[in-house]
Amino acid sequence: MFTGIIEEVGQVRHLGGGILDIAAERVLTDAHIGDSISVNGICLTVTQFTATHFVADVMPETVRRTSLRDLQPGSLVNLERALLPTTRLGGHFVSGHIDGTGTILSFRPEGNALWLQVSASRELLQGIVAKGSVALDGISLTVVAVTERDFTVSLIPHTRAVTNLQAKQAGALINIETDILGKYALKLLSGQRPDKQTEAAPALTADFLQANGFY
């Protein structure tokens, strides 16, 4: 579990053969084999490390379904260690399980802010709401607006400066993880139980809630 507060921007050294090698320092100060590190929002397991880089195994499916497929040596990546019970939750709960990718449509400045517009599939947009939380390449952000084709977040200068967004341009892929609470709400509202997707469940309606003593 992560918070979406990026600790360090690493640099890809190698990607291929099921291996991702990343140059980093801060996230490795207390590293152990088997630790989880979020790489552009993807929860990966450390298999090797030194004081200046670490290695993680990546499955072909992970590469295909995330923005990892666009990485090359020199690419910047957002890094965050798994949270501790004593960690301040400055962002929101981020699982490190990517729901899909979006495409950056534009960066538009307004005063000291920067509006970032991202297109996404209808399925992903169902889990994104205005004023709700979303993780983009592992960055915890607040949604400003949502349409049927895209959504917008607003960045402060600090966020762009300390994340890989400093190198992103329109047309780039970006990993999207929708809010975990929203996923469960959508599942319940669709009449499916998260633990037994193959079994039919009653729709969550006002009549159902009243009949079962919720109000």
N, C-alpha and C positions, 0 to 999 in steps of 0.2 A: 504494500500500500504506500502511496506517495501523496504529496500535498500539491504538486503543480508549481512549486516555487523552485525555479532552476538554480542549482548551486554553482554550475560551471559549464562553460562551453568547451567541449572537447573537439578533437580533430581526427577524422578517419585516417588510419594508416593503411588498412587493408580490408577488403570485403570480398570473400570468395571461398569456395570449397566448404561452405557451412561455417565459416569463421569471420567474426567481426573484431578487428583490432583497432582500439581507439587510444589516442594520446590524451592523457589527463593527469591531474595532480591532486586537486582538492578532494575529490570523491574517493581517492585511494589512501588517504591518510590513516584510515582505520579499517581498510579492506581485509576481507578474508575470502578464501575460496568458497563458493556457494552463496555469497552475498547477492542480493538483487540490486541492480542499478537500472534506473529508467533512462533509456536512450531514445530521444525524440518521442517520449511517451510510451515506449515499449519496454515492458519489464523483462530484462535479460539477466542471466546468471553468470557471475564471474567464474571463469574456469582457470585463468592464469592472470597474474599481474606482477608489475614491478612498481617502483615509485613514480614512474612516468607514463605507464600505459597499462591497459588491461585487455583481455580477450574474452569474448563470449561466443557461445555456439548459437547459430541462427538457422532455423529450419527453412527450407525452400518456400513453404507456405507463408511463413512470416514475411519473407522478402517480397513475395508476390502481392500480399494483401496490405502492405504498408508502404510508406515512402522510402523504406530502405533500398528499394530497387533503383532509386535515383542517386544513391550515394556513390561517391568515388573518392580515391585518396585526396585528402585536403578538405573534404566537405566538413562543415561545422555541424555539431550535434549537441542538443541540450542534454545535460546530465543531472540526475538527482538520486541520492541514496534513499533507500527505503526509510520511512519515518520510524522514529522511536516513540515509546509511550510518553516520553517527556518533551517531544517536539512540539513547538508552537504550530498550530494548524493555520498558517497564514493564507492558504489557498482554499482548496476543497478536497474531499477524498477522491483520489485518482488511483484506479486499480492497476494501470499499466497494460490493460487489455484493449487494444485498438478496435474500434467499431468499423472503421473504414477510413478512406482518404477523401479529401476535398481538394479543390484547386483554388489557389489564390487568384482573385479577380483584380484586386487593386489595393493600393495603399493611398489614402487621401488625407493630407494634413488639414487640421483645423485648430488654429491656435497652437497650444503646446501638445495637443493630442494628435494621434494618427489613427484614422479609421481603416480597419482591415476587413475587406469583404471576401468571403469564401463561398464558392459554390459547392453544393453537396447533393447527394441523392435524396429523393423524397423519404426513403426509409430512415436515413440519418436525421433529416430535418424534423421528423416526428418527435425525436427525443431532445430537440433544442428549443428552448423557450426564451423570450425576452426577459432580461433580468436574471436568468438562470446561469448556471456555470457550465463551461465547456473547457476541455483540455485540447489545445492545439500544439502538436509536437511536444506534448508534456507540459505546456504552460497553462496554468490556471487562469482563465479569463472570464469576464462577465459579458454575456450576450446583450447587445444593444437592440437589435432588430432582427426579425426573421421573415422571409418571404417564402413562396413556394419553390424557389430555386436556389436561394442562398441565405446567408446570415452575415451579420456584421458585429465586430467587437471593436472596442476603442483601446488603444495602447497609450501608455505614458512613455516619454522618451527613455526612461530607465529600462523598461521592459524590452524594448527593441535593442538597446545598447548591450544588455547582458544576456541575450539569448541568440539563437541562430537566425532570428528574424532580421538581424542586421545584414544578412547575406541573401535573404529571400527576395524574389522578384515576382511580379505577376506571371502566372502560368505554372508556378512551382506547385508540386504536390505537398500536402501537409496532412499529418495524422490527426484523426479526430476521435476523441473518446467523449461520449455524451455522459451526462450526470448519472451516477449509478442509481440514485433514488428514482429518477425519471424512468429508467429501464423497468424497474419493478412496477411502477405505477402503470406504464403502458401494458405490461403483461397482464396485470389484474384487470384493467379496463377492457382488454381484448377478450377476457373470459378464459385465459389460460393460466394455470398454476405454474409458477416458475420451477417447482420441483418435479412436476409430472406433466410434461408438455404433450404427452401422447393421450392423456385423459381429458375428456371434456369437463369443463367447470362452469358453474353458473356465472352469468354476466354480472358485473358489479354495478347494480342499479340501486336507485333509492328504495324501491320495494324490497329488494333482497336485503339491504342493510337494515331496514325496519323490521323485516320478518325475523332477522337473526339477532335482534336486540341491540343494534348499534346506536339507535336513537328512537 
